[in-house]
């Protein structure tokens, strides 16, 4: 994945802007992280950058939002 790559995830438990801030803070600590977009209604996230998918799942789950990488 290039530095501008992106991967999609299913994320549970996110309900508000505070949840997005907490999840973003957890992801920002990962090497290669560029940014993320969250859709609270659909429970979906798009993480941008050259970030290991399992690290993203671990970071989001550790922040209290169980996540799973989508199959590409």
HTML snippet that shows the backbone in 3Dmol.js (N, CA, C, O; Angstrom):
<script src="https://3Dmol.org/build/3Dmol-min.js"></script>
<div id="view" style="width:600px;height:400px;position:relative"></div>
<script>
const pdb = `
ATOM      1  N   UNK A   1       0.846  -1.179   0.000  1.00  0.00           N
ATOM      2  CA  UNK A   1       0.000   0.000   0.000  1.00  0.00           C
ATOM      3  C   UNK A   1       0.887   1.236   0.000  1.00  0.00           C
ATOM      4  O   UNK A   1       1.867   1.307   0.741  1.00  0.00           O
ATOM      5  N   UNK A   2       0.549   2.178  -0.808  1.00  0.00           N
ATOM      6  CA  UNK A   2       1.331   3.408  -0.875  1.00  0.00           C
ATOM      7  C   UNK A   2       0.950   4.340   0.267  1.00  0.00           C
ATOM      8  O   UNK A   2       0.004   4.079   1.012  1.00  0.00           O
ATOM      9  N   UNK A   3       1.700   5.428   0.392  1.00  0.00           N
ATOM     10  CA  UNK A   3       1.429   6.400   1.458  1.00  0.00           C
ATOM     11  C   UNK A   3       0.054   7.030   1.299  1.00  0.00           C
ATOM     12  O   UNK A   3      -0.503   7.570   2.255  1.00  0.00           O
ATOM     13  N   UNK A   4      -0.490   6.960   0.093  1.00  0.00           N
ATOM     14  CA  UNK A   4      -1.818   7.523  -0.116  1.00  0.00           C
ATOM     15  C   UNK A   4      -2.875   6.429  -0.187  1.00  0.00           C
ATOM     16  O   UNK A   4      -4.010   6.690  -0.587  1.00  0.00           O
ATOM     17  N   UNK A   5      -2.515   5.205   0.196  1.00  0.00           N
ATOM     18  CA  UNK A   5      -3.472   4.108   0.165  1.00  0.00           C
ATOM     19  C   UNK A   5      -4.532   4.279   1.229  1.00  0.00           C
ATOM     20  O   UNK A   5      -4.397   5.085   2.150  1.00  0.00           O
ATOM     21  N   UNK A   6      -5.598   3.495   1.079  1.00  0.00           N
ATOM     22  CA  UNK A   6      -6.641   3.522   2.094  1.00  0.00           C
ATOM     23  C   UNK A   6      -7.241   2.143   2.234  1.00  0.00           C
ATOM     24  O   UNK A   6      -7.253   1.355   1.289  1.00  0.00           O
ATOM     25  N   UNK A   7      -7.741   1.860   3.428  1.00  0.00           N
ATOM     26  CA  UNK A   7      -8.354   0.568   3.723  1.00  0.00           C
ATOM     27  C   UNK A   7      -9.653   0.832   4.479  1.00  0.00           C
ATOM     28  O   UNK A   7      -9.755   1.779   5.259  1.00  0.00           O
ATOM     29  N   UNK A   8     -10.633  -0.019   4.234  1.00  0.00           N
ATOM     30  CA  UNK A   8     -11.963   0.133   4.828  1.00  0.00           C
ATOM     31  C   UNK A   8     -12.139  -0.842   5.985  1.00  0.00           C
ATOM     32  O   UNK A   8     -11.644  -1.969   5.958  1.00  0.00           O
ATOM     33  N   UNK A   9     -12.860  -0.374   7.004  1.00  0.00           N
ATOM     34  CA  UNK A   9     -13.087  -1.158   8.218  1.00  0.00           C
ATOM     35  C   UNK A   9     -14.538  -1.042   8.650  1.00  0.00           C
ATOM     36  O   UNK A   9     -15.206  -0.043   8.383  1.00  0.00           O
ATOM     37  N   UNK A  10     -15.010  -2.079   9.321  1.00  0.00           N
ATOM     38  CA  UNK A  10     -16.289  -2.037  10.020  1.00  0.00           C
ATOM     39  C   UNK A  10     -15.956  -1.748  11.477  1.00  0.00           C
ATOM     40  O   UNK A  10     -15.095  -2.404  12.064  1.00  0.00           O
ATOM     41  N   UNK A  11     -16.637  -0.768  12.058  1.00  0.00           N
ATOM     42  CA  UNK A  11     -16.350  -0.357  13.430  1.00  0.00           C
ATOM     43  C   UNK A  11     -17.665  -0.285  14.199  1.00  0.00           C
ATOM     44  O   UNK A  11     -18.640   0.297  13.723  1.00  0.00           O
ATOM     45  N   UNK A  12     -17.686  -0.882  15.398  1.00  0.00           N
ATOM     46  CA  UNK A  12     -18.898  -0.872  16.222  1.00  0.00           C
ATOM     47  C   UNK A  12     -18.724   0.058  17.423  1.00  0.00           C
ATOM     48  O   UNK A  12     -17.613   0.257  17.914  1.00  0.00           O
ATOM     49  N   UNK A  13     -19.826   0.618  17.882  1.00  0.00           N
ATOM     50  CA  UNK A  13     -19.844   1.368  19.127  1.00  0.00           C
ATOM     51  C   UNK A  13     -19.586   2.859  19.028  1.00  0.00           C
ATOM     52  O   UNK A  13     -19.618   3.556  20.042  1.00  0.00           O
ATOM     53  N   UNK A  14     -19.334   3.361  17.837  1.00  0.00           N
ATOM     54  CA  UNK A  14     -19.088   4.799  17.677  1.00  0.00           C
ATOM     55  C   UNK A  14     -20.425   5.514  17.480  1.00  0.00           C
ATOM     56  O   UNK A  14     -21.204   5.170  16.591  1.00  0.00           O
ATOM     57  N   UNK A  15     -20.677   6.534  18.343  1.00  0.00           N
ATOM     58  CA  UNK A  15     -21.978   7.189  18.311  1.00  0.00           C
ATOM     59  C   UNK A  15     -21.921   8.710  18.170  1.00  0.00           C
ATOM     60  O   UNK A  15     -22.941   9.337  17.883  1.00  0.00           O
ATOM     61  N   UNK A  16     -20.741   9.317  18.369  1.00  0.00           N
ATOM     62  CA  UNK A  16     -20.698  10.788  18.388  1.00  0.00           C
ATOM     63  C   UNK A  16     -19.317  11.303  17.981  1.00  0.00           C
ATOM     64  O   UNK A  16     -18.390  10.536  17.721  1.00  0.00           O
ATOM     65  N   UNK A  17     -19.220  12.622  17.937  1.00  0.00           N
ATOM     66  CA  UNK A  17     -17.950  13.247  17.605  1.00  0.00           C
ATOM     67  C   UNK A  17     -16.850  12.916  18.595  1.00  0.00           C
ATOM     68  O   UNK A  17     -15.681  12.822  18.222  1.00  0.00           O
ATOM     69  N   UNK A  18     -17.220  12.737  19.857  1.00  0.00           N
ATOM     70  CA  UNK A  18     -16.234  12.357  20.866  1.00  0.00           C
ATOM     71  C   UNK A  18     -15.635  10.992  20.570  1.00  0.00           C
ATOM     72  O   UNK A  18     -14.445  10.763  20.789  1.00  0.00           O
ATOM     73  N   UNK A  19     -16.464  10.092  20.071  1.00  0.00           N
ATOM     74  CA  UNK A  19     -15.986   8.762  19.684  1.00  0.00           C
ATOM     75  C   UNK A  19     -14.983   8.887  18.532  1.00  0.00           C
ATOM     76  O   UNK A  19     -13.944   8.227  18.527  1.00  0.00           O
ATOM     77  N   UNK A  20     -15.304   9.729  17.573  1.00  0.00           N
ATOM     78  CA  UNK A  20     -14.408   9.941  16.437  1.00  0.00           C
ATOM     79  C   UNK A  20     -13.083  10.506  16.918  1.00  0.00           C
ATOM     80  O   UNK A  20     -12.023  10.079  16.461  1.00  0.00           O
ATOM     81  N   UNK A  21     -13.133  11.464  17.839  1.00  0.00           N
ATOM     82  CA  UNK A  21     -11.901  12.054  18.364  1.00  0.00           C
ATOM     83  C   UNK A  21     -11.050  11.015  19.085  1.00  0.00           C
ATOM     84  O   UNK A  21      -9.829  10.993  18.929  1.00  0.00           O
ATOM     85  N   UNK A  22     -11.684  10.160  19.869  1.00  0.00           N
ATOM     86  CA  UNK A  22     -10.957   9.128  20.607  1.00  0.00           C
ATOM     87  C   UNK A  22     -10.333   8.118  19.645  1.00  0.00           C
ATOM     88  O   UNK A  22      -9.179   7.723  19.816  1.00  0.00           O
ATOM     89  N   UNK A  23     -11.088   7.706  18.642  1.00  0.00           N
ATOM     90  CA  UNK A  23     -10.580   6.745  17.660  1.00  0.00           C
ATOM     91  C   UNK A  23      -9.447   7.363  16.840  1.00  0.00           C
ATOM     92  O   UNK A  23      -8.443   6.704  16.567  1.00  0.00           O
ATOM     93  N   UNK A  24      -9.608   8.624  16.451  1.00  0.00           N
ATOM     94  CA  UNK A  24      -8.579   9.310  15.674  1.00  0.00           C
ATOM     95  C   UNK A  24      -7.290   9.442  16.477  1.00  0.00           C
ATOM     96  O   UNK A  24      -6.197   9.271  15.938  1.00  0.00           O
ATOM     97  N   UNK A  25      -7.421   9.743  17.755  1.00  0.00           N
ATOM     98  CA  UNK A  25      -6.235   9.849  18.607  1.00  0.00           C
ATOM     99  C   UNK A  25      -5.496   8.514  18.678  1.00  0.00           C
ATOM    100  O   UNK A  25      -4.267   8.479  18.612  1.00  0.00           O
ATOM    101  N   UNK A  26      -6.239   7.420  18.812  1.00  0.00           N
ATOM    102  CA  UNK A  26      -5.611   6.093  18.869  1.00  0.00           C
ATOM    103  C   UNK A  26      -4.899   5.772  17.553  1.00  0.00           C
ATOM    104  O   UNK A  26      -3.792   5.235  17.560  1.00  0.00           O
ATOM    105  N   UNK A  27      -5.530   6.098  16.435  1.00  0.00           N
ATOM    106  CA  UNK A  27      -4.936   5.811  15.129  1.00  0.00           C
ATOM    107  C   UNK A  27      -3.728   6.690  14.842  1.00  0.00           C
ATOM    108  O   UNK A  27      -2.791   6.259  14.171  1.00  0.00           O
ATOM    109  N   UNK A  28      -3.745   7.916  15.343  1.00  0.00           N
ATOM    110  CA  UNK A  28      -2.662   8.863  15.039  1.00  0.00           C
ATOM    111  C   UNK A  28      -1.305   8.403  15.570  1.00  0.00           C
ATOM    112  O   UNK A  28      -0.269   8.917  15.149  1.00  0.00           O
ATOM    113  N   UNK A  29      -1.303   7.456  16.474  1.00  0.00           N
ATOM    114  CA  UNK A  29      -0.057   6.939  17.048  1.00  0.00           C
ATOM    115  C   UNK A  29       0.573   5.848  16.180  1.00  0.00           C
ATOM    116  O   UNK A  29       1.697   5.419  16.440  1.00  0.00           O
ATOM    117  N   UNK A  30      -0.145   5.404  15.157  1.00  0.00           N
ATOM    118  CA  UNK A  30       0.349   4.311  14.319  1.00  0.00           C
ATOM    119  C   UNK A  30       1.293   4.816  13.236  1.00  0.00           C
ATOM    120  O   UNK A  30       1.027   5.839  12.605  1.00  0.00           O
ATOM    121  N   UNK A  31       2.389   4.103  13.020  1.00  0.00           N
ATOM    122  CA  UNK A  31       3.312   4.491  11.935  1.00  0.00           C
ATOM    123  C   UNK A  31       2.607   4.441  10.582  1.00  0.00           C
ATOM    124  O   UNK A  31       1.892   3.486  10.279  1.00  0.00           O
ATOM    125  N   UNK A  32       2.812   5.463   9.786  1.00  0.00           N
ATOM    126  CA  UNK A  32       2.256   5.505   8.445  1.00  0.00           C
ATOM    127  C   UNK A  32       0.859   6.082   8.354  1.00  0.00           C
ATOM    128  O   UNK A  32       0.330   6.244   7.254  1.00  0.00           O
ATOM    129  N   UNK A  33       0.244   6.400   9.498  1.00  0.00           N
ATOM    130  CA  UNK A  33      -1.117   6.938   9.509  1.00  0.00           C
ATOM    131  C   UNK A  33      -1.142   8.332   8.890  1.00  0.00           C
ATOM    132  O   UNK A  33      -0.314   9.181   9.221  1.00  0.00           O
ATOM    133  N   UNK A  34      -2.097   8.562   7.988  1.00  0.00           N
ATOM    134  CA  UNK A  34      -2.266   9.866   7.347  1.00  0.00           C
ATOM    135  C   UNK A  34      -3.568  10.519   7.792  1.00  0.00           C
ATOM    136  O   UNK A  34      -3.592  11.718   8.066  1.00  0.00           O
ATOM    137  N   UNK A  35      -4.635   9.760   7.866  1.00  0.00           N
ATOM    138  CA  UNK A  35      -5.926  10.312   8.248  1.00  0.00           C
ATOM    139  C   UNK A  35      -6.994   9.236   8.246  1.00  0.00           C
ATOM    140  O   UNK A  35      -6.748   8.100   7.840  1.00  0.00           O
ATOM    141  N   UNK A  36      -8.195   9.605   8.707  1.00  0.00           N
ATOM    142  CA  UNK A  36      -9.304   8.657   8.725  1.00  0.00           C
ATOM    143  C   UNK A  36     -10.619   9.411   8.578  1.00  0.00           C
ATOM    144  O   UNK A  36     -10.744  10.572   8.968  1.00  0.00           O
ATOM    145  N   UNK A  37     -11.582   8.723   8.012  1.00  0.00           N
ATOM    146  CA  UNK A  37     -12.944   9.243   7.907  1.00  0.00           C
ATOM    147  C   UNK A  37     -13.871   8.184   8.503  1.00  0.00           C
ATOM    148  O   UNK A  37     -13.719   6.990   8.248  1.00  0.00           O
ATOM    149  N   UNK A  38     -14.827   8.646   9.297  1.00  0.00           N
ATOM    150  CA  UNK A  38     -15.758   7.739   9.942  1.00  0.00           C
ATOM    151  C   UNK A  38     -17.185   8.081   9.534  1.00  0.00           C
ATOM    152  O   UNK A  38     -17.545   9.254   9.434  1.00  0.00           O
ATOM    153  N   UNK A  39     -17.993   7.053   9.298  1.00  0.00           N
ATOM    154  CA  UNK A  39     -19.418   7.212   9.033  1.00  0.00           C
ATOM    155  C   UNK A  39     -20.143   6.541  10.193  1.00  0.00           C
ATOM    156  O   UNK A  39     -20.246   5.315  10.243  1.00  0.00           O
ATOM    157  N   UNK A  40     -20.644   7.348  11.124  1.00  0.00           N
ATOM    158  CA  UNK A  40     -21.267   6.814  12.327  1.00  0.00           C
ATOM    159  C   UNK A  40     -22.523   6.004  12.011  1.00  0.00           C
ATOM    160  O   UNK A  40     -22.789   4.992  12.660  1.00  0.00           O
ATOM    161  N   UNK A  41     -23.290   6.442  11.025  1.00  0.00           N
ATOM    162  CA  UNK A  41     -24.531   5.740  10.680  1.00  0.00           C
ATOM    163  C   UNK A  41     -24.283   4.324  10.199  1.00  0.00           C
ATOM    164  O   UNK A  41     -24.959   3.386  10.619  1.00  0.00           O
ATOM    165  N   UNK A  42     -23.315   4.179   9.320  1.00  0.00           N
ATOM    166  CA  UNK A  42     -23.064   2.859   8.730  1.00  0.00           C
ATOM    167  C   UNK A  42     -22.047   2.040   9.517  1.00  0.00           C
ATOM    168  O   UNK A  42     -21.877   0.849   9.257  1.00  0.00           O
ATOM    169  N   UNK A  43     -21.370   2.667  10.475  1.00  0.00           N
ATOM    170  CA  UNK A  43     -20.354   1.947  11.243  1.00  0.00           C
ATOM    171  C   UNK A  43     -19.141   1.603  10.397  1.00  0.00           C
ATOM    172  O   UNK A  43     -18.554   0.532  10.544  1.00  0.00           O
ATOM    173  N   UNK A  44     -18.769   2.520   9.509  1.00  0.00           N
ATOM    174  CA  UNK A  44     -17.665   2.288   8.584  1.00  0.00           C
ATOM    175  C   UNK A  44     -16.566   3.304   8.822  1.00  0.00           C
ATOM    176  O   UNK A  44     -16.816   4.430   9.251  1.00  0.00           O
ATOM    177  N   UNK A  45     -15.354   2.888   8.537  1.00  0.00           N
ATOM    178  CA  UNK A  45     -14.204   3.785   8.626  1.00  0.00           C
ATOM    179  C   UNK A  45     -13.312   3.563   7.419  1.00  0.00           C
ATOM    180  O   UNK A  45     -13.183   2.446   6.919  1.00  0.00           O
ATOM    181  N   UNK A  46     -12.696   4.647   6.960  1.00  0.00           N
ATOM    182  CA  UNK A  46     -11.676   4.575   5.917  1.00  0.00           C
ATOM    183  C   UNK A  46     -10.414   5.163   6.531  1.00  0.00           C
ATOM    184  O   UNK A  46     -10.387   6.324   6.939  1.00  0.00           O
ATOM    185  N   UNK A  47      -9.365   4.339   6.590  1.00  0.00           N
ATOM    186  CA  UNK A  47      -8.093   4.790   7.164  1.00  0.00           C
ATOM    187  C   UNK A  47      -7.115   4.974   6.017  1.00  0.00           C
ATOM    188  O   UNK A  47      -6.921   4.077   5.196  1.00  0.00           O
ATOM    189  N   UNK A  48      -6.498   6.158   5.973  1.00  0.00           N
ATOM    190  CA  UNK A  48      -5.585   6.505   4.884  1.00  0.00           C
ATOM    191  C   UNK A  48      -4.142   6.442   5.373  1.00  0.00           C
ATOM    192  O   UNK A  48      -3.828   6.793   6.510  1.00  0.00           O
ATOM    193  N   UNK A  49      -3.284   5.987   4.481  1.00  0.00           N
ATOM    194  CA  UNK A  49      -1.860   5.901   4.770  1.00  0.00           C
ATOM    195  C   UNK A  49      -1.362   4.479   4.618  1.00  0.00           C
ATOM    196  O   UNK A  49      -2.109   3.579   4.234  1.00  0.00           O
ATOM    197  N   UNK A  50      -0.112   4.294   4.921  1.00  0.00           N
ATOM    198  CA  UNK A  50       0.523   2.984   4.844  1.00  0.00           C
ATOM    199  C   UNK A  50       0.546   2.403   6.255  1.00  0.00           C
ATOM    200  O   UNK A  50       1.578   2.392   6.927  1.00  0.00           O
ATOM    201  N   UNK A  51      -0.623   1.918   6.686  1.00  0.00           N
ATOM    202  CA  UNK A  51      -0.802   1.434   8.051  1.00  0.00           C
ATOM    203  C   UNK A  51      -1.177  -0.043   8.011  1.00  0.00           C
ATOM    204  O   UNK A  51      -2.003  -0.462   7.200  1.00  0.00           O
ATOM    205  N   UNK A  52      -0.570  -0.817   8.885  1.00  0.00           N
ATOM    206  CA  UNK A  52      -0.879  -2.237   8.987  1.00  0.00           C
ATOM    207  C   UNK A  52      -2.327  -2.424   9.433  1.00  0.00           C
ATOM    208  O   UNK A  52      -2.750  -1.838  10.430  1.00  0.00           O
ATOM    209  N   UNK A  53      -3.088  -3.236   8.701  1.00  0.00           N
ATOM    210  CA  UNK A  53      -4.511  -3.424   8.986  1.00  0.00           C
ATOM    211  C   UNK A  53      -4.733  -3.979  10.391  1.00  0.00           C
ATOM    212  O   UNK A  53      -5.656  -3.546  11.080  1.00  0.00           O
ATOM    213  N   UNK A  54      -3.912  -4.919  10.824  1.00  0.00           N
ATOM    214  CA  UNK A  54      -4.092  -5.491  12.154  1.00  0.00           C
ATOM    215  C   UNK A  54      -3.805  -4.456  13.235  1.00  0.00           C
ATOM    216  O   UNK A  54      -4.438  -4.475  14.290  1.00  0.00           O
ATOM    217  N   UNK A  55      -2.860  -3.554  12.986  1.00  0.00           N
ATOM    218  CA  UNK A  55      -2.567  -2.488  13.942  1.00  0.00           C
ATOM    219  C   UNK A  55      -3.760  -1.546  14.069  1.00  0.00           C
ATOM    220  O   UNK A  55      -4.069  -1.077  15.165  1.00  0.00           O
ATOM    221  N   UNK A  56      -4.431  -1.267  12.946  1.00  0.00           N
ATOM    222  CA  UNK A  56      -5.627  -0.414  12.976  1.00  0.00           C
ATOM    223  C   UNK A  56      -6.721  -1.092  13.794  1.00  0.00           C
ATOM    224  O   UNK A  56      -7.341  -0.461  14.650  1.00  0.00           O
ATOM    225  N   UNK A  57      -6.958  -2.373  13.533  1.00  0.00           N
ATOM    226  CA  UNK A  57      -7.978  -3.124  14.276  1.00  0.00           C
ATOM    227  C   UNK A  57      -7.662  -3.107  15.767  1.00  0.00           C
ATOM    228  O   UNK A  57      -8.551  -2.890  16.590  1.00  0.00           O
ATOM    229  N   UNK A  58      -6.406  -3.335  16.112  1.00  0.00           N
ATOM    230  CA  UNK A  58      -5.998  -3.340  17.519  1.00  0.00           C
ATOM    231  C   UNK A  58      -6.176  -1.970  18.166  1.00  0.00           C
ATOM    232  O   UNK A  58      -6.649  -1.874  19.298  1.00  0.00           O
ATOM    233  N   UNK A  59      -5.797  -0.908  17.451  1.00  0.00           N
ATOM    234  CA  UNK A  59      -5.911   0.445  17.997  1.00  0.00           C
ATOM    235  C   UNK A  59      -7.367   0.820  18.224  1.00  0.00           C
ATOM    236  O   UNK A  59      -7.711   1.355  19.278  1.00  0.00           O
ATOM    237  N   UNK A  60      -8.225   0.547  17.246  1.00  0.00           N
ATOM    238  CA  UNK A  60      -9.638   0.896  17.383  1.00  0.00           C
ATOM    239  C   UNK A  60     -10.312   0.057  18.471  1.00  0.00           C
ATOM    240  O   UNK A  60     -11.088   0.577  19.273  1.00  0.00           O
ATOM    241  N   UNK A  61     -10.010  -1.241  18.490  1.00  0.00           N
ATOM    242  CA  UNK A  61     -10.598  -2.116  19.502  1.00  0.00           C
ATOM    243  C   UNK A  61     -10.122  -1.713  20.900  1.00  0.00           C
ATOM    244  O   UNK A  61     -10.899  -1.715  21.855  1.00  0.00           O
ATOM    245  N   UNK A  62      -8.835  -1.367  21.007  1.00  0.00           N
ATOM    246  CA  UNK A  62      -8.289  -0.917  22.280  1.00  0.00           C
ATOM    247  C   UNK A  62      -8.899   0.382  22.760  1.00  0.00           C
ATOM    248  O   UNK A  62      -8.965   0.635  23.963  1.00  0.00           O
ATOM    249  N   UNK A  63      -9.348   1.212  21.824  1.00  0.00           N
ATOM    250  CA  UNK A  63      -9.996   2.481  22.173  1.00  0.00           C
ATOM    251  C   UNK A  63     -11.461   2.275  22.545  1.00  0.00           C
ATOM    252  O   UNK A  63     -12.145   3.221  22.936  1.00  0.00           O
ATOM    253  N   UNK A  64     -11.940   1.037  22.424  1.00  0.00           N
ATOM    254  CA  UNK A  64     -13.318   0.735  22.807  1.00  0.00           C
ATOM    255  C   UNK A  64     -14.273   0.573  21.644  1.00  0.00           C
ATOM    256  O   UNK A  64     -15.487   0.513  21.838  1.00  0.00           O
ATOM    257  N   UNK A  65     -13.733   0.501  20.429  1.00  0.00           N
ATOM    258  CA  UNK A  65     -14.562   0.386  19.234  1.00  0.00           C
ATOM    259  C   UNK A  65     -14.132  -0.845  18.441  1.00  0.00           C
ATOM    260  O   UNK A  65     -13.259  -0.755  17.578  1.00  0.00           O
ATOM    261  N   UNK A  66     -14.748  -2.003  18.732  1.00  0.00           N
ATOM    262  CA  UNK A  66     -14.362  -3.235  18.037  1.00  0.00           C
ATOM    263  C   UNK A  66     -14.412  -3.040  16.523  1.00  0.00           C
ATOM    264  O   UNK A  66     -15.407  -2.571  15.971  1.00  0.00           O
ATOM    265  N   UNK A  67     -13.319  -3.412  15.872  1.00  0.00           N
ATOM    266  CA  UNK A  67     -13.202  -3.176  14.428  1.00  0.00           C
ATOM    267  C   UNK A  67     -12.778  -4.446  13.704  1.00  0.00           C
ATOM    268  O   UNK A  67     -12.226  -5.376  14.292  1.00  0.00           O
ATOM    269  N   UNK A  68     -13.057  -4.447  12.416  1.00  0.00           N
ATOM    270  CA  UNK A  68     -12.673  -5.553  11.547  1.00  0.00           C
ATOM    271  C   UNK A  68     -12.348  -4.989  10.174  1.00  0.00           C
ATOM    272  O   UNK A  68     -13.100  -4.178   9.632  1.00  0.00           O
ATOM    273  N   UNK A  69     -11.231  -5.418   9.617  1.00  0.00           N
ATOM    274  CA  UNK A  69     -10.862  -4.965   8.265  1.00  0.00           C
ATOM    275  C   UNK A  69     -11.786  -5.603   7.250  1.00  0.00           C
ATOM    276  O   UNK A  69     -12.101  -6.789   7.349  1.00  0.00           O
ATOM    277  N   UNK A  70     -12.223  -4.823   6.274  1.00  0.00           N
ATOM    278  CA  UNK A  70     -13.048  -5.350   5.192  1.00  0.00           C
ATOM    279  C   UNK A  70     -12.169  -6.097   4.208  1.00  0.00           C
ATOM    280  O   UNK A  70     -10.988  -5.789   4.052  1.00  0.00           O
ATOM    281  N   UNK A  71     -12.746  -7.063   3.558  1.00  0.00           N
ATOM    282  CA  UNK A  71     -12.035  -7.783   2.512  1.00  0.00           C
ATOM    283  C   UNK A  71     -11.981  -6.909   1.271  1.00  0.00           C
ATOM    284  O   UNK A  71     -12.996  -6.356   0.847  1.00  0.00           O
ATOM    285  N   UNK A  72     -10.804  -6.786   0.696  1.00  0.00           N
ATOM    286  CA  UNK A  72     -10.667  -5.969  -0.528  1.00  0.00           C
ATOM    287  C   UNK A  72     -10.638  -6.853  -1.740  1.00  0.00           C
ATOM    288  O   UNK A  72     -10.528  -6.359  -2.862  1.00  0.00           O
TER     289      UNK A  72
END
`;
const viewer = $3Dmol.createViewer("view");
viewer.addModel(pdb, "pdb");
viewer.setStyle({}, {cartoon: {color: "spectrum"}});
viewer.zoomTo();
viewer.render();
</script>
